[in-house]
Amino acid sequence: MQYLKSLALALVIVGGANWLLVAVAKYDLVAAITGSEFGEVNVVSAIVYALVGVSAIALIPTLFGWLSAEERAA
């Protein structure tokens, strides 16, 4: 389970970095890697985007666990 959480966190970090590049440099890293133009979606990029989204949702319980641990510590 820890392996899946680590993988999910890595994907969310990659997704966040991609959005930072889009906002700051108008550069879509996922599109560049998958051979698309900025803003285009192909099958591979759609899979990457879906994996990032599923990873973010999968990490929601982890976030609540961290928040409740902080409350118990306070």
Backbone atoms as SQL, in Angstrom:
CREATE TABLE atoms (id INTEGER PRIMARY KEY, chain TEXT, resi INTEGER, resn TEXT, atom TEXT, x REAL, y REAL, z REAL);
INSERT INTO atoms VALUES
  (1, 'A', 1, 'MET', 'N', 0.823, -1.201, 0.000),
  (2, 'A', 1, 'MET', 'CA', 0.000, 0.000, 0.000),
  (3, 'A', 1, 'MET', 'C', 0.862, 1.259, 0.000),
  (4, 'A', 2, 'GLN', 'N', 1.971, 1.233, 0.743),
  (5, 'A', 2, 'GLN', 'CA', 2.864, 2.384, 0.791),
  (6, 'A', 2, 'GLN', 'C', 3.434, 2.675, -0.595),
  (7, 'A', 3, 'TYR', 'N', 3.703, 1.626, -1.371),
  (8, 'A', 3, 'TYR', 'CA', 4.217, 1.798, -2.732),
  (9, 'A', 3, 'TYR', 'C', 3.206, 2.560, -3.591),
  (10, 'A', 4, 'LEU', 'N', 1.917, 2.207, -3.469),
  (11, 'A', 4, 'LEU', 'CA', 0.884, 2.883, -4.258),
  (12, 'A', 4, 'LEU', 'C', 0.742, 4.343, -3.851),
  (13, 'A', 5, 'LYS', 'N', 0.839, 4.613, -2.548),
  (14, 'A', 5, 'LYS', 'CA', 0.762, 6.005, -2.094),
  (15, 'A', 5, 'LYS', 'C', 1.945, 6.806, -2.618),
  (16, 'A', 6, 'SER', 'N', 3.120, 6.199, -2.622),
  (17, 'A', 6, 'SER', 'CA', 4.302, 6.887, -3.136),
  (18, 'A', 6, 'SER', 'C', 4.169, 7.166, -4.625),
  (19, 'A', 7, 'LEU', 'N', 3.671, 6.200, -5.357),
  (20, 'A', 7, 'LEU', 'CA', 3.454, 6.385, -6.792),
  (21, 'A', 7, 'LEU', 'C', 2.408, 7.470, -7.042),
  (22, 'A', 8, 'ALA', 'N', 1.327, 7.448, -6.282),
  (23, 'A', 8, 'ALA', 'CA', 0.284, 8.462, -6.427),
  (24, 'A', 8, 'ALA', 'C', 0.837, 9.847, -6.125),
  (25, 'A', 9, 'LEU', 'N', 1.639, 9.961, -5.075),
  (26, 'A', 9, 'LEU', 'CA', 2.220, 11.254, -4.725),
  (27, 'A', 9, 'LEU', 'C', 3.155, 11.739, -5.831),
  (28, 'A', 10, 'ALA', 'N', 3.951, 10.843, -6.404),
  (29, 'A', 10, 'ALA', 'CA', 4.848, 11.221, -7.502),
  (30, 'A', 10, 'ALA', 'C', 4.045, 11.727, -8.704),
  (31, 'A', 11, 'LEU', 'N', 2.949, 11.056, -9.027),
  (32, 'A', 11, 'LEU', 'CA', 2.122, 11.488, -10.153),
  (33, 'A', 11, 'LEU', 'C', 1.475, 12.838, -9.891),
  (34, 'A', 12, 'VAL', 'N', 1.036, 13.066, -8.669),
  (35, 'A', 12, 'VAL', 'CA', 0.433, 14.358, -8.329),
  (36, 'A', 12, 'VAL', 'C', 1.487, 15.470, -8.405),
  (37, 'A', 13, 'ILE', 'N', 2.711, 15.181, -7.994),
  (38, 'A', 13, 'ILE', 'CA', 3.787, 16.164, -8.088),
  (39, 'A', 13, 'ILE', 'C', 4.089, 16.480, -9.552),
  (40, 'A', 14, 'VAL', 'N', 4.155, 15.461, -10.387),
  (41, 'A', 14, 'VAL', 'CA', 4.377, 15.674, -11.821),
  (42, 'A', 14, 'VAL', 'C', 3.245, 16.515, -12.413),
  (43, 'A', 15, 'GLY', 'N', 2.005, 16.209, -12.035),
  (44, 'A', 15, 'GLY', 'CA', 0.863, 16.981, -12.523),
  (45, 'A', 15, 'GLY', 'C', 0.928, 18.430, -12.068),
  (46, 'A', 16, 'GLY', 'N', 1.304, 18.639, -10.813),
  (47, 'A', 16, 'GLY', 'CA', 1.432, 20.004, -10.308),
  (48, 'A', 16, 'GLY', 'C', 2.537, 20.770, -11.012),
  (49, 'A', 17, 'ALA', 'N', 3.659, 20.105, -11.255),
  (50, 'A', 17, 'ALA', 'CA', 4.761, 20.738, -11.982),
  (51, 'A', 17, 'ALA', 'C', 4.332, 21.087, -13.406),
  (52, 'A', 18, 'ASN', 'N', 3.561, 20.210, -14.030),
  (53, 'A', 18, 'ASN', 'CA', 3.064, 20.489, -15.375),
  (54, 'A', 18, 'ASN', 'C', 2.169, 21.731, -15.377),
  (55, 'A', 19, 'TRP', 'N', 1.276, 21.841, -14.403),
  (56, 'A', 19, 'TRP', 'CA', 0.412, 23.019, -14.330),
  (57, 'A', 19, 'TRP', 'C', 1.216, 24.281, -14.062),
  (58, 'A', 20, 'LEU', 'N', 2.277, 24.182, -13.263),
  (59, 'A', 20, 'LEU', 'CA', 3.148, 25.337, -13.040),
  (60, 'A', 20, 'LEU', 'C', 3.800, 25.777, -14.346),
  (61, 'A', 21, 'LEU', 'N', 4.292, 24.802, -15.117),
  (62, 'A', 21, 'LEU', 'CA', 4.888, 25.134, -16.417),
  (63, 'A', 21, 'LEU', 'C', 3.873, 25.761, -17.365),
  (64, 'A', 22, 'VAL', 'N', 2.641, 25.270, -17.346),
  (65, 'A', 22, 'VAL', 'CA', 1.592, 25.844, -18.190),
  (66, 'A', 22, 'VAL', 'C', 1.337, 27.297, -17.792),
  (67, 'A', 23, 'ALA', 'N', 1.258, 27.559, -16.497),
  (68, 'A', 23, 'ALA', 'CA', 0.944, 28.907, -16.024),
  (69, 'A', 23, 'ALA', 'C', 2.086, 29.885, -16.248),
  (70, 'A', 24, 'VAL', 'N', 3.306, 29.448, -15.995),
  (71, 'A', 24, 'VAL', 'CA', 4.447, 30.355, -16.028),
  (72, 'A', 24, 'VAL', 'C', 5.061, 30.472, -17.420),
  (73, 'A', 25, 'ALA', 'N', 5.183, 29.340, -18.109),
  (74, 'A', 25, 'ALA', 'CA', 5.931, 29.333, -19.364),
  (75, 'A', 25, 'ALA', 'C', 5.086, 28.975, -20.584),
  (76, 'A', 26, 'LYS', 'N', 3.786, 28.756, -20.373),
  (77, 'A', 26, 'LYS', 'CA', 2.919, 28.331, -21.482),
  (78, 'A', 26, 'LYS', 'C', 3.498, 27.096, -22.176),
  (79, 'A', 27, 'TYR', 'N', 3.981, 26.146, -21.361),
  (80, 'A', 27, 'TYR', 'CA', 4.608, 24.930, -21.866),
  (81, 'A', 27, 'TYR', 'C', 3.933, 23.729, -21.216),
  (82, 'A', 28, 'ASP', 'N', 3.343, 22.859, -22.010),
  (83, 'A', 28, 'ASP', 'CA', 2.665, 21.660, -21.516),
  (84, 'A', 28, 'ASP', 'C', 3.619, 20.477, -21.656),
  (85, 'A', 29, 'LEU', 'N', 4.232, 20.098, -20.549),
  (86, 'A', 29, 'LEU', 'CA', 5.226, 19.022, -20.546),
  (87, 'A', 29, 'LEU', 'C', 4.633, 17.701, -21.004),
  (88, 'A', 30, 'VAL', 'N', 3.437, 17.385, -20.559),
  (89, 'A', 30, 'VAL', 'CA', 2.802, 16.120, -20.953),
  (90, 'A', 30, 'VAL', 'C', 2.563, 16.100, -22.457),
  (91, 'A', 31, 'ALA', 'N', 2.080, 17.190, -23.004),
  (92, 'A', 31, 'ALA', 'CA', 1.864, 17.262, -24.453),
  (93, 'A', 31, 'ALA', 'C', 3.185, 17.111, -25.198),
  (94, 'A', 32, 'ALA', 'N', 4.226, 17.756, -24.701),
  (95, 'A', 32, 'ALA', 'CA', 5.533, 17.668, -25.357),
  (96, 'A', 32, 'ALA', 'C', 6.064, 16.229, -25.329),
  (97, 'A', 33, 'ILE', 'N', 5.903, 15.553, -24.206),
  (98, 'A', 33, 'ILE', 'CA', 6.397, 14.181, -24.074),
  (99, 'A', 33, 'ILE', 'C', 5.610, 13.228, -24.967),
  (100, 'A', 34, 'THR', 'N', 4.304, 13.463, -25.093),
  (101, 'A', 34, 'THR', 'CA', 3.460, 12.542, -25.861),
  (102, 'A', 34, 'THR', 'C', 3.322, 12.933, -27.325),
  (103, 'A', 35, 'GLY', 'N', 4.045, 13.964, -27.753),
  (104, 'A', 35, 'GLY', 'CA', 4.042, 14.336, -29.161),
  (105, 'A', 35, 'GLY', 'C', 2.873, 15.186, -29.612),
  (106, 'A', 36, 'SER', 'N', 2.214, 15.830, -28.678),
  (107, 'A', 36, 'SER', 'CA', 1.079, 16.695, -29.014),
  (108, 'A', 36, 'SER', 'C', 1.502, 18.154, -28.974),
  (109, 'A', 37, 'GLU', 'N', 0.657, 18.992, -29.495),
  (110, 'A', 37, 'GLU', 'CA', 0.841, 20.436, -29.371),
  (111, 'A', 37, 'GLU', 'C', 0.220, 20.883, -28.051),
  (112, 'A', 38, 'PHE', 'N', 0.557, 22.105, -27.644),
  (113, 'A', 38, 'PHE', 'CA', 0.012, 22.664, -26.412),
  (114, 'A', 38, 'PHE', 'C', -1.516, 22.599, -26.436),
  (115, 'A', 39, 'GLY', 'N', -2.108, 22.029, -25.393),
  (116, 'A', 39, 'GLY', 'CA', -3.557, 21.959, -25.274),
  (117, 'A', 39, 'GLY', 'C', -4.213, 20.787, -25.976),
  (118, 'A', 40, 'GLU', 'N', -3.490, 20.094, -26.843),
  (119, 'A', 40, 'GLU', 'CA', -4.053, 18.918, -27.518),
  (120, 'A', 40, 'GLU', 'C', -4.001, 17.714, -26.583),
  (121, 'A', 41, 'VAL', 'N', -4.956, 16.824, -26.773),
  (122, 'A', 41, 'VAL', 'CA', -4.992, 15.598, -25.982),
  (123, 'A', 41, 'VAL', 'C', -5.030, 14.425, -26.940),
  (124, 'A', 42, 'ASN', 'N', -4.102, 13.490, -26.736),
  (125, 'A', 42, 'ASN', 'CA', -4.152, 12.236, -27.472),
  (126, 'A', 42, 'ASN', 'C', -4.372, 11.108, -26.474),
  (127, 'A', 43, 'VAL', 'N', -4.369, 9.897, -26.928),
  (128, 'A', 43, 'VAL', 'CA', -4.680, 8.768, -26.039),
  (129, 'A', 43, 'VAL', 'C', -3.684, 8.688, -24.887),
  (130, 'A', 44, 'VAL', 'N', -2.405, 8.823, -25.189),
  (131, 'A', 44, 'VAL', 'CA', -1.385, 8.689, -24.153),
  (132, 'A', 44, 'VAL', 'C', -1.488, 9.823, -23.136),
  (133, 'A', 45, 'SER', 'N', -1.632, 11.061, -23.617),
  (134, 'A', 45, 'SER', 'CA', -1.742, 12.173, -22.671),
  (135, 'A', 45, 'SER', 'C', -3.021, 12.078, -21.852),
  (136, 'A', 46, 'ALA', 'N', -4.094, 11.597, -22.442),
  (137, 'A', 46, 'ALA', 'CA', -5.335, 11.406, -21.679),
  (138, 'A', 46, 'ALA', 'C', -5.140, 10.386, -20.559),
  (139, 'A', 47, 'ILE', 'N', -4.384, 9.336, -20.837),
  (140, 'A', 47, 'ILE', 'CA', -4.093, 8.332, -19.805),
  (141, 'A', 47, 'ILE', 'C', -3.262, 8.962, -18.688),
  (142, 'A', 48, 'VAL', 'N', -2.259, 9.754, -19.057),
  (143, 'A', 48, 'VAL', 'CA', -1.427, 10.422, -18.044),
  (144, 'A', 48, 'VAL', 'C', -2.283, 11.343, -17.190),
  (145, 'A', 49, 'TYR', 'N', -3.105, 12.168, -17.824),
  (146, 'A', 49, 'TYR', 'CA', -3.969, 13.082, -17.075),
  (147, 'A', 49, 'TYR', 'C', -4.938, 12.311, -16.172),
  (148, 'A', 50, 'ALA', 'N', -5.479, 11.216, -16.655),
  (149, 'A', 50, 'ALA', 'CA', -6.394, 10.408, -15.852),
  (150, 'A', 50, 'ALA', 'C', -5.665, 9.801, -14.647),
  (151, 'A', 51, 'LEU', 'N', -4.449, 9.318, -14.861),
  (152, 'A', 51, 'LEU', 'CA', -3.677, 8.746, -13.751),
  (153, 'A', 51, 'LEU', 'C', -3.358, 9.793, -12.690),
  (154, 'A', 52, 'VAL', 'N', -3.055, 11.003, -13.123),
  (155, 'A', 52, 'VAL', 'CA', -2.794, 12.093, -12.168),
  (156, 'A', 52, 'VAL', 'C', -4.061, 12.398, -11.373),
  (157, 'A', 53, 'GLY', 'N', -5.196, 12.466, -12.050),
  (158, 'A', 53, 'GLY', 'CA', -6.461, 12.734, -11.359),
  (159, 'A', 53, 'GLY', 'C', -6.849, 11.643, -10.384),
  (160, 'A', 54, 'VAL', 'N', -6.709, 10.393, -10.801),
  (161, 'A', 54, 'VAL', 'CA', -7.018, 9.265, -9.909),
  (162, 'A', 54, 'VAL', 'C', -6.069, 9.269, -8.714),
  (163, 'A', 55, 'SER', 'N', -4.809, 9.620, -8.957),
  (164, 'A', 55, 'SER', 'CA', -3.838, 9.688, -7.860),
  (165, 'A', 55, 'SER', 'C', -4.228, 10.755, -6.852),
  (166, 'A', 56, 'ALA', 'N', -4.678, 11.902, -7.336),
  (167, 'A', 56, 'ALA', 'CA', -5.103, 12.966, -6.424),
  (168, 'A', 56, 'ALA', 'C', -6.281, 12.511, -5.567),
  (169, 'A', 57, 'ILE', 'N', -7.227, 11.848, -6.173),
  (170, 'A', 57, 'ILE', 'CA', -8.383, 11.347, -5.421),
  (171, 'A', 57, 'ILE', 'C', -7.953, 10.266, -4.427),
  (172, 'A', 58, 'ALA', 'N', -7.028, 9.411, -4.845),
  (173, 'A', 58, 'ALA', 'CA', -6.560, 8.332, -3.966),
  (174, 'A', 58, 'ALA', 'C', -5.816, 8.870, -2.750),
  (175, 'A', 59, 'LEU', 'N', -5.255, 10.075, -2.854),
  (176, 'A', 59, 'LEU', 'CA', -4.505, 10.656, -1.734),
  (177, 'A', 59, 'LEU', 'C', -5.376, 11.434, -0.753),
  (178, 'A', 60, 'ILE', 'N', -6.651, 11.593, -1.038),
  (179, 'A', 60, 'ILE', 'CA', -7.542, 12.325, -0.127),
  (180, 'A', 60, 'ILE', 'C', -7.571, 11.689, 1.261),
  (181, 'A', 61, 'PRO', 'N', -7.716, 10.366, 1.394),
  (182, 'A', 61, 'PRO', 'CA', -7.683, 9.779, 2.743),
  (183, 'A', 61, 'PRO', 'C', -6.354, 10.029, 3.469),
  (184, 'A', 62, 'THR', 'N', -5.263, 10.063, 2.733),
  (185, 'A', 62, 'THR', 'CA', -3.963, 10.348, 3.338),
  (186, 'A', 62, 'THR', 'C', -3.948, 11.761, 3.907),
  (187, 'A', 63, 'LEU', 'N', -4.495, 12.705, 3.162),
  (188, 'A', 63, 'LEU', 'CA', -4.581, 14.079, 3.648),
  (189, 'A', 63, 'LEU', 'C', -5.376, 14.155, 4.944),
  (190, 'A', 64, 'PHE', 'N', -6.534, 13.507, 4.973),
  (191, 'A', 64, 'PHE', 'CA', -7.344, 13.524, 6.195),
  (192, 'A', 64, 'PHE', 'C', -6.630, 12.834, 7.347),
  (193, 'A', 65, 'GLY', 'N', -5.863, 11.794, 7.050),
  (194, 'A', 65, 'GLY', 'CA', -5.067, 11.135, 8.090),
  (195, 'A', 65, 'GLY', 'C', -4.022, 12.075, 8.664),
  (196, 'A', 66, 'TRP', 'N', -3.354, 12.823, 7.804),
  (197, 'A', 66, 'TRP', 'CA', -2.359, 13.787, 8.278),
  (198, 'A', 66, 'TRP', 'C', -3.018, 14.871, 9.129),
  (199, 'A', 67, 'LEU', 'N', -4.172, 15.363, 8.675),
  (200, 'A', 67, 'LEU', 'CA', -4.849, 16.430, 9.410),
  (201, 'A', 67, 'LEU', 'C', -5.318, 15.948, 10.782),
  (202, 'A', 68, 'SER', 'N', -5.862, 14.740, 10.848),
  (203, 'A', 68, 'SER', 'CA', -6.329, 14.234, 12.144),
  (204, 'A', 68, 'SER', 'C', -5.145, 13.930, 13.061),
  (205, 'A', 69, 'ALA', 'N', -4.012, 13.519, 12.512),
  (206, 'A', 69, 'ALA', 'CA', -2.822, 13.280, 13.332),
  (207, 'A', 69, 'ALA', 'C', -2.324, 14.584, 13.935),
  (208, 'A', 70, 'GLU', 'N', -2.391, 15.672, 13.176),
  (209, 'A', 70, 'GLU', 'CA', -1.988, 16.982, 13.691),
  (210, 'A', 70, 'GLU', 'C', -2.917, 17.430, 14.809),
  (211, 'A', 71, 'GLU', 'N', -4.214, 17.158, 14.665),
  (212, 'A', 71, 'GLU', 'CA', -5.161, 17.542, 15.704),
  (213, 'A', 71, 'GLU', 'C', -4.906, 16.766, 16.982),
  (214, 'A', 72, 'ARG', 'N', -4.567, 15.477, 16.860),
  (215, 'A', 72, 'ARG', 'CA', -4.285, 14.672, 18.044),
  (216, 'A', 72, 'ARG', 'C', -3.007, 15.133, 18.724),
  (217, 'A', 73, 'ALA', 'N', -2.037, 15.606, 17.950),
  (218, 'A', 73, 'ALA', 'CA', -0.763, 16.050, 18.502),
  (219, 'A', 73, 'ALA', 'C', -0.871, 17.408, 19.193),
  (220, 'A', 74, 'ALA', 'N', -1.846, 18.205, 18.772),
  (221, 'A', 74, 'ALA', 'CA', -1.972, 19.570, 19.327),
  (222, 'A', 74, 'ALA', 'C', -2.601, 19.588, 20.687);
